[in-house]
Amino acid sequence: MQAAELASSAGESALAIDAIHMVAITSTDPDEQMRWHERGVRVASADPGESGLRWLPSLRNNLGWALFERGRLAEALEQFQLAAAERRAAGDAKRTRIADWAVARTLRALGSVTEALAIQRRLLDESGRDGVRPPYVNEEIGECLLALGLDDEARAYFAEAYALLSSDRRFASSEAERLARLARLSRSGAET
């Protein structure tokens, strides 16, 4: 926190933004974390230089997830959409896809499942053209199809997500319950 304050008072916006980001992501208090995420977005938005432009989409992403976790989905969607537009403007295809994934995930949570599914399918096509097999996109397509009652169609996407994520040791150890659910859904295509 001291580093953020010192950098801000010295007019070192790049250092201030970096310090604010670090405080926000390491805070264990959700309210404090939210305040720091919001501050980071404000500071980066006010920075006319390259550091503000470079940091802003990442800060919006972090703020978006903090809002999402609090159930403030419309506000989260706004942050994710802004981050996606900023990534697109910067010409960063990979990070644009990540930002678009967050937009689609939030749309699904808001009940706009058909719109979310269209975005996820586009992301799957784009990733495929780049030779990438995206597990989280496959998982989300499965979730959208499941929400639409298309359980049989969902099964293949859950199976692909499971195949990719089960070989990731870190994911398997930190997300064991989620991985088990993917395995179940890849067999049945429906919640049991």
VEXLODREN-976307 format. One line per 2 residues: number of its first residue (from 0); their letters; for each residue x, y, z of N, C-alpha, C. Coordinates in Angstrom, 3 decimals, m for minus. Layout:
! residues N
NUM	A	X Y Z X Y Z X Y Z  ...
! end
This chain:
! residues 192
0	MQ	0.823 m1.186 0.000 0.000 0.000 0.000 0.869 1.251 0.000  1.947 1.187 0.754 2.855 2.329 0.825 3.448 2.640 m0.544
2	AA	3.814 1.597 m1.271 4.406 1.802 m2.597 3.418 2.502 m3.521  2.152 2.110 m3.447 1.130 2.745 m4.280 0.987 4.217 m3.932
4	EL	0.967 4.512 m2.647 0.829 5.904 m2.201 2.047 6.737 m2.603  3.244 6.186 m2.388 4.470 6.915 m2.735 4.563 7.177 m4.237
6	AS	4.270 6.157 m5.025 4.340 6.318 m6.481 3.308 7.331 m6.959  2.108 7.282 m6.386 1.065 8.246 m6.770 1.485 9.664 m6.439
8	SA	1.992 9.861 m5.227 2.374 11.215 m4.810 3.576 11.739 m5.595  4.405 10.839 m6.119 5.568 11.249 m6.912 5.221 11.421 m8.393
10	GE	3.955 11.162 m8.749 3.544 11.301 m10.140 4.024 10.183 m11.038  4.418 9.080 m10.450 4.885 7.913 m11.206 3.697 6.984 m11.449
12	SA	2.886 7.327 m12.436 1.640 6.586 m12.635 1.867 5.115 m12.973  2.879 4.797 m13.775 3.131 3.395 m14.122 3.435 2.576 m12.874
14	LA	4.283 3.108 m12.003 4.601 2.405 m10.753 3.390 2.354 m9.833  2.628 3.438 m9.796 1.431 3.475 m8.949 0.426 2.422 m9.399
16	ID	0.205 2.323 m10.703 m0.753 1.344 m11.232 m0.296 m0.068 m10.899  0.980 m0.348 m11.098 1.520 m1.672 m10.783 1.341 m1.989 m9.301
18	AI	1.656 m1.040 m8.441 1.521 m1.256 m6.993 0.059 m1.444 m6.599  m0.823 m0.641 m7.160 m2.259 m0.772 m6.869 m2.750 m2.147 m7.295
20	HM	m2.325 m2.578 m8.470 m2.705 m3.906 m8.966 m2.246 m5.000 m8.002  m1.011 m4.906 m7.531 m0.483 m5.918 m6.612 m1.234 m5.918 m5.283
22	VA	m1.542 m4.746 m4.760 m2.303 m4.670 m3.506 m3.679 m5.301 m3.708  m4.317 m4.988 m4.824 m5.664 m5.507 m5.084 m5.685 m7.027 m5.170
24	IT	m4.740 m7.604 m5.896 m4.796 m9.057 m6.088 m4.291 m9.843 m4.887  m3.555 m9.187 m3.988 m3.069 m9.907 m2.806 m3.929 m9.674 m1.569
26	ST	m4.846 m8.741 m1.640 m5.710 m8.470 m0.487 m6.632 m9.660 m0.231  m6.824 m9.982 1.030 m7.736 m11.074 1.392 m9.104 m10.552 1.816
28	DP	m9.229 m9.256 1.977 m10.502 m8.638 2.352 m11.240 m8.243 1.071  m12.392 m8.861 0.786 m13.102 m8.570 m0.463 m13.464 m7.096 m0.648
30	DE	m13.830 m6.407 0.427 m14.175 m4.986 0.304 m12.951 m4.153 m0.052  m11.839 m4.450 0.628 m10.600 m3.730 0.336 m10.137 m4.037 m1.089
32	QM	m10.240 m5.288 m1.463 m9.846 m5.696 m2.803 m10.653 m4.917 m3.859  m11.960 m4.814 m3.637 m12.823 m4.089 m4.568 m12.397 m2.617 m4.668
34	RW	m12.128 m2.006 m3.526 m11.702 m0.596 m3.534 m10.409 m0.408 m4.337  m9.464 m1.321 m4.156 m8.195 m1.202 m4.882 m8.383 m1.451 m6.377
36	HE	m9.225 m2.420 m6.731 m9.503 m2.642 m8.160 m10.110 m1.382 m8.778  m11.081 m0.795 m8.083 m11.721 0.422 m8.592 m10.709 1.564 m8.708
38	RG	m9.847 1.670 m7.715 m8.826 2.721 m7.748 m7.879 2.508 m8.926  m7.482 1.270 m9.146 m6.597 0.972 m10.270 m7.197 1.393 m11.601
40	VR	m8.480 1.106 m11.784 m9.154 1.502 m13.025 m9.186 3.026 m13.141  m9.480 3.709 m12.033 m9.512 5.183 m12.065 m8.139 5.764 m12.421
42	VA	m7.098 5.258 m11.775 m5.745 5.783 m12.016 m5.309 5.500 m13.458  m5.534 4.283 m13.931 m5.134 3.940 m15.302 m5.945 4.730 m16.329
44	SA	m7.226 4.946 m16.047 m8.076 5.719 m16.966 m7.613 7.162 m17.071  m7.090 7.688 m15.984 m6.643 9.086 m15.962 m5.240 9.264 m16.536
46	DP	m4.514 8.178 m16.717 m3.142 8.245 m17.220 m3.171 8.400 m18.745  m2.669 9.514 m19.266 m2.702 9.719 m20.717 m1.615 8.942 m21.465
48	GE	m0.725 8.321 m20.729 0.404 7.635 m21.352 0.127 6.184 m21.686  1.171 5.547 m22.184 1.080 4.152 m22.610 0.810 3.204 m21.446
50	SG	1.324 3.506 m20.266 1.140 2.585 m19.136 m0.334 2.449 m18.769  m1.076 3.536 m18.833 m2.507 3.466 m18.551 m3.226 2.597 m19.562
52	LR	m2.910 2.796 m20.838 m3.532 1.996 m21.900 m3.175 0.521 m21.771  m1.934 0.258 m21.408 m1.468 m1.129 m21.284 m2.126 m1.832 m20.096
54	WL	m2.268 m1.111 m18.980 m2.799 m1.711 m17.761 m4.326 m1.791 m17.722  m4.997 m0.867 m18.360 m6.441 m0.728 m18.176 m7.246 m2.000 m18.450
56	PS	m7.027 m2.723 m19.548 m7.830 m3.929 m19.760 m7.636 m4.988 m18.667  m6.410 m5.144 m18.187 m6.162 m6.118 m17.106 m6.861 m5.697 m15.823
58	LR	m6.797 m4.411 m15.522 m7.454 m3.904 m14.316 m8.966 m4.041 m14.428  m9.509 m3.769 m15.614 m10.955 m3.940 m15.822 m11.348 m5.414 m15.661
60	NN	m10.503 m6.308 m16.168 m10.764 m7.738 m16.019 m10.827 m8.119 m14.540  m9.853 m7.665 m13.775 m9.836 m7.980 m12.341 m11.051 m7.396 m11.631
62	LG	m11.390 m6.155 m11.951 m12.573 m5.534 m11.356 m13.827 m6.282 m11.786  m13.877 m6.676 m13.042 m15.025 m7.436 m13.539 m15.249 m8.716 m12.756
64	WA	m14.172 m9.460 m12.491 m14.332 m10.708 m11.738 m14.704 m10.449 m10.282  m14.186 m9.379 m9.707 m14.577 m9.028 m8.333 m16.069 m8.702 m8.283
66	LF	m16.554 m7.974 m9.273 m17.984 m7.653 m9.347 m18.805 m8.916 m9.600  m18.325 m9.777 m10.494 m19.015 m11.034 m10.817 m19.197 m11.873 m9.551
68	ER	m18.125 m12.009 m8.792 m18.173 m12.819 m7.572 m19.141 m12.255 m6.543  m19.410 m10.970 m6.611 m20.360 m10.335 m5.696 m21.783 m10.346 m6.249
70	GR	m21.969 m10.916 m7.422 m23.298 m10.964 m8.019 m23.708 m9.678 m8.716  m22.782 m8.777 m8.910 m23.060 m7.504 m9.589 m22.756 m7.702 m11.079
72	LA	m23.591 m8.522 m11.699 m23.302 m9.027 m13.036 m23.362 m7.967 m14.127  m24.314 m7.057 m14.065 m24.402 m6.013 m15.098 m23.156 m5.130 m15.073
74	EA	m22.683 m4.800 m13.879 m21.460 m3.996 m13.756 m20.243 m4.789 m14.230  m20.219 m6.076 m13.909 m19.117 m6.929 m14.369 m19.099 m6.981 m15.891
76	LE	m20.273 m7.160 m16.485 m20.363 m7.223 m17.943 m19.812 m5.949 m18.575  m20.158 m4.812 m18.006 m19.658 m3.540 m18.539 m18.130 m3.498 m18.520
78	QF	m17.522 m3.920 m17.415 m16.055 m3.924 m17.322 m15.440 m4.888 m18.336  m16.031 m6.074 m18.470 m15.503 m7.054 m19.421 m15.637 m6.556 m20.859
80	QL	m16.765 m5.913 m21.173 m16.947 m5.385 m22.529 m15.936 m4.279 m22.836  m15.696 m3.418 m21.863 m14.691 m2.366 m22.054 m13.301 m2.973 m22.238
82	AA	m12.978 m3.978 m21.422 m11.671 m4.642 m21.538 m11.521 m5.295 m22.910  m12.588 m5.940 m23.388 m12.534 m6.588 m24.703 m12.308 m5.555 m25.806
84	AE	m12.996 m4.438 m25.717 m12.824 m3.377 m26.721 m11.397 m2.828 m26.690  m10.856 m2.663 m25.495 m9.481 m2.159 m25.365 m8.471 m3.168 m25.905
86	RR	m8.685 m4.442 m25.637 m7.791 m5.480 m26.169 m7.868 m5.509 m27.696  m9.095 m5.406 m28.216 m9.291 m5.422 m29.660 m8.571 m4.230 m30.301
88	AA	m8.719 m3.055 m29.699 m8.075 m1.841 m30.223 m6.551 m1.964 m30.208  m6.021 m2.699 m29.239 m4.570 m2.894 m29.144 m4.071 m3.968 m30.110
90	GD	m5.006 m4.691 m30.745 m4.622 m5.720 m31.703 m4.092 m6.993 m31.072  m4.475 m7.253 m29.837 m4.008 m8.435 m29.107 m5.064 m9.540 m29.210
92	AK	m4.938 m10.388 m30.232 m5.966 m11.392 m30.518 m6.169 m12.376 m29.369  m5.088 m12.874 m28.796 m5.212 m13.867 m27.725 m5.927 m13.271 m26.512
94	RT	m5.500 m12.102 m26.086 m6.126 m11.485 m24.913 m7.540 m10.988 m25.223  m7.799 m10.650 m26.479 m9.165 m10.279 m26.861 m10.082 m11.479 m26.691
96	RI	m9.607 m12.657 m27.082 m10.433 m13.868 m26.915 m10.703 m14.144 m25.438  m9.712 m13.931 m24.597 m9.913 m14.129 m23.156 m10.960 m13.145 m22.638
98	AD	m10.867 m11.901 m23.072 m11.841 m10.887 m22.644 m13.232 m11.213 m23.175  m13.311 m11.662 m24.422 m14.610 m12.047 m24.982 m15.195 m13.244 m24.237
100	WA	m14.333 m14.163 m23.804 m14.801 m15.308 m23.019 m15.475 m14.814 m21.733  m14.860 m13.835 m21.068 m15.434 m13.286 m19.836 m16.772 m12.609 m20.114
102	VA	m16.883 m11.917 m21.240 m18.163 m11.311 m21.630 m19.215 m12.404 m21.768  m18.877 m13.458 m22.508 m19.837 m14.540 m22.734 m20.200 m15.259 m21.438
104	RT	m19.222 m15.481 m20.590 m19.502 m16.150 m19.306 m20.492 m15.334 m18.489  m20.327 m14.030 m18.504 m21.213 m13.152 m17.744 m22.589 m13.094 m18.389
106	LR	m22.638 m13.088 m19.707 m23.940 m13.127 m20.385 m24.710 m14.387 m19.995  m24.007 m15.515 m19.921 m24.691 m16.751 m19.502 m25.234 m16.598 m18.094
108	AL	m24.452 m16.021 m17.208 m24.900 m15.823 m15.826 m26.099 m14.881 m15.758  m26.184 m13.955 m16.697 m27.313 m13.020 m16.753 m28.535 m13.624 m17.443
110	GS	m28.390 m14.840 m17.971 m29.511 m15.507 m18.627 m29.562 m15.318 m20.130  m28.586 m14.635 m20.703 m28.518 m14.441 m22.159 m27.704 m15.582 m22.764
112	VT	m28.244 m16.782 m22.624 m27.494 m17.993 m22.962 m27.231 m18.108 m24.458  m28.210 m17.783 m25.282 m28.032 m17.894 m26.731 m26.931 m16.958 m27.216
114	EA	m26.912 m15.740 m26.697 m25.868 m14.778 m27.058 m24.497 m15.263 m26.570  m24.462 m15.786 m25.355 m23.209 m16.316 m24.803 m22.697 m17.473 m25.655
116	LA	m23.603 m18.359 m26.054 m23.227 m19.514 m26.864 m22.644 m19.078 m28.207  m23.240 m18.074 m28.828 m22.731 m17.589 m30.117 m21.298 m17.068 m29.974
118	IQ	m21.034 m16.350 m28.907 m19.674 m15.833 m28.684 m18.703 m16.985 m28.452  m19.093 m17.937 m27.608 m18.197 m19.064 m27.313 m17.917 m19.887 m28.572
120	RR	m18.928 m20.076 m29.407 m18.700 m20.830 m30.654 m17.744 m20.079 m31.580  m17.876 m18.764 m31.636 m16.943 m17.964 m32.438 m15.523 m18.120 m31.890
122	LL	m15.396 m18.084 m30.558 m14.076 m18.238 m29.937 m13.476 m19.608 m30.237  m14.317 m20.631 m30.246 m13.834 m21.977 m30.563 m13.321 m22.025 m32.005
124	DE	m14.068 m21.413 m32.928 m13.632 m21.373 m34.329 m12.311 m20.623 m34.474  m12.213 m19.449 m33.836 m10.983 m18.653 m33.919 m9.798 m19.408 m33.333
126	SG	m10.010 m20.047 m32.203 m8.929 m20.803 m31.559 m8.499 m21.968 m32.430  m9.468 m22.645 m33.023 m9.166 m23.772 m33.900 m8.316 m23.362 m35.089
128	RD	m8.608 m22.193 m35.642 m7.799 m21.693 m36.769 m6.356 m21.442 m36.342  m6.171 m21.145 m35.064 m4.820 m20.921 m34.530 m4.197 m22.206 m33.985
130	GV	m4.890 m23.325 m34.136 m4.376 m24.599 m33.658 m4.475 m24.794 m32.154  m5.361 m24.050 m31.515 m5.521 m24.113 m30.058 m6.793 m24.884 m29.720
132	RP	m6.692 m25.745 m28.718 m7.868 m26.459 m28.199 m8.196 m25.846 m26.834  m9.145 m24.935 m26.771 m9.407 m24.177 m25.543 m10.355 m24.903 m24.580
134	PY	m9.853 m25.406 m23.473 m10.712 m26.173 m22.568 m11.848 m25.356 m21.967  m11.583 m24.104 m21.610 m12.611 m23.311 m20.937 m13.713 m22.894 m21.901
136	VN	m13.368 m22.698 m23.160 m14.384 m22.403 m24.171 m15.265 m23.629 m24.363  m14.653 m24.803 m24.450 m15.437 m26.033 m24.571 m16.347 m26.226 m23.364
138	EE	m15.821 m25.976 m22.185 m16.629 m26.102 m20.968 m17.827 m25.156 m21.020  m17.596 m23.918 m21.425 m18.681 m22.932 m21.476 m19.705 m23.262 m22.553
140	IG	m19.259 m23.772 m23.693 m20.223 m24.196 m24.713 m21.091 m25.300 m24.136  m20.466 m26.245 m23.438 m21.239 m27.299 m22.782 m22.244 m26.737 m21.796
142	EC	m21.823 m25.769 m20.992 m22.726 m25.154 m20.005 m23.891 m24.445 m20.690  m23.608 m23.747 m21.772 m24.678 m23.058 m22.505 m25.667 m24.065 m23.089
144	LL	m25.142 m25.104 m23.708 m26.018 m26.128 m24.284 m26.847 m26.806 m23.202  m26.230 m27.078 m22.071 m26.949 m27.676 m20.943 m28.078 m26.754 m20.487
146	AL	m27.791 m25.464 m20.386 m28.805 m24.489 m19.967 m29.952 m24.413 m20.968  m29.664 m24.693 m22.232 m30.691 m24.675 m23.274 m31.402 m26.017 m23.411
148	GL	m31.040 m26.983 m22.561 m31.675 m28.297 m22.600 m31.132 m29.207 m23.685  m29.989 m28.882 m24.242 m29.375 m29.681 m25.305 m28.283 m30.566 m24.710
150	DD	m28.711 m31.423 m23.783 m27.783 m32.235 m23.002 m26.898 m33.134 m23.857  m27.487 m33.788 m24.861 m26.697 m34.703 m25.685 m25.607 m33.964 m26.458
152	EA	m25.945 m32.796 m26.981 m24.954 m32.000 m27.713 m23.864 m31.490 m26.768  m24.247 m31.189 m25.540 m23.298 m30.663 m24.549 m22.223 m31.685 m24.199
154	RA	m22.571 m32.955 m24.230 m21.672 m34.022 m23.786 m20.292 m33.952 m24.461  m20.261 m33.755 m25.762 m18.984 m33.737 m26.490 m18.095 m32.577 m26.036
156	YF	m18.704 m31.442 m25.736 m17.923 m30.284 m25.293 m17.384 m30.493 m23.882  m18.198 m31.094 m23.029 m17.712 m31.416 m21.687 m16.588 m32.452 m21.765
158	AE	m16.722 m33.414 m22.684 m15.683 m34.440 m22.839 m14.363 m33.813 m23.288  m14.439 m32.875 m24.225 m13.218 m32.199 m24.696 m12.593 m31.383 m23.568
160	AY	m13.420 m30.655 m22.824 m12.901 m29.866 m21.697 m12.256 m30.785 m20.665  m12.917 m31.893 m20.371 m12.369 m32.840 m19.394 m11.031 m33.405 m19.882
162	AL	m10.973 m33.805 m21.141 m9.737 m34.385 m21.684 m8.570 m33.403 m21.561  m8.827 m32.148 m21.829 m7.761 m31.147 m21.772 m7.393 m30.770 m20.343
164	LS	m8.390 m30.606 m19.490 m8.126 m30.142 m18.122 m7.637 m31.244 m17.191  m7.998 m32.490 m17.462 m7.568 m33.576 m16.576 m6.061 m33.813 m16.659
166	SD	m5.440 m33.377 m17.749 m3.985 m33.540 m17.872 m3.218 m32.363 m17.257  m3.935 m31.374 m16.773 m3.327 m30.209 m16.119 m3.288 m30.479 m14.614
168	RR	m2.115 m30.841 m14.099 m1.999 m31.232 m12.681 m2.484 m30.149 m11.730  m2.112 m28.920 m12.026 m2.506 m27.811 m11.145 m4.032 m27.670 m11.107
170	FA	m4.661 m27.732 m12.279 m6.120 m27.640 m12.331 m6.743 m28.823 m11.606  m6.226 m30.016 m11.874 m6.785 m31.223 m11.262 m6.724 m31.173 m9.744
172	SS	m5.670 m30.595 m9.186 m5.567 m30.541 m7.727 m6.377 m29.395 m7.130  m6.460 m28.272 m7.826 m7.182 m27.126 m7.260 m8.665 m27.124 m7.608
174	EA	m9.050 m27.847 m8.642 m10.445 m27.856 m9.109 m10.972 m29.287 m9.235  m10.682 m30.115 m8.240 m11.054 m31.531 m8.312 m12.562 m31.729 m8.474
176	ER	m13.353 m30.956 m7.753 m14.814 m31.092 m7.840 m15.328 m30.689 m9.228  m14.788 m29.631 m9.740 m15.177 m29.167 m11.081 m14.786 m30.198 m12.134
178	LA	m13.604 m30.770 m11.993 m13.141 m31.786 m12.926 m14.025 m33.030 m12.862  m14.407 m33.433 m11.662 m15.301 m34.587 m11.505 m16.649 m34.317 m12.169
180	RL	m17.144 m33.091 m12.033 m18.415 m32.721 m12.670 m18.283 m32.801 m14.192  m17.163 m32.303 m14.730 m16.941 m32.395 m16.175 m16.929 m33.851 m16.634
182	AR	m16.305 m34.715 m15.850 m16.271 m36.139 m16.198 m17.688 m36.709 m16.233  m18.494 m36.377 m15.216 m19.892 m36.857 m15.178 m20.681 m36.348 m16.384
184	LS	m20.548 m35.050 m16.659 m21.310 m34.454 m17.754 m20.839 m34.957 m19.115  m19.589 m35.349 m19.217 m19.094 m35.877 m20.493 m19.671 m37.264 m20.775
186	RS	m20.117 m37.932 m19.724 m20.741 m39.250 m19.897 m22.248 m39.146 m20.057  m22.875 m38.304 m19.227 m24.338 m38.258 m19.219 m24.908 m37.071 m19.978
188	GA	m24.153 m35.973 m20.036 m24.652 m34.772 m20.681 m25.712 m34.053 m19.876  m25.998 m34.537 m18.662 m27.021 m33.896 m17.825 m26.587 m33.934 m16.375
190	ET	m27.078 m32.984 m15.611 m26.820 m32.973 m14.165 m27.574 m34.133 m13.534  m26.935 m34.766 m12.562 m27.622 m35.855 m11.852 m27.726 m35.537 m10.392
! end
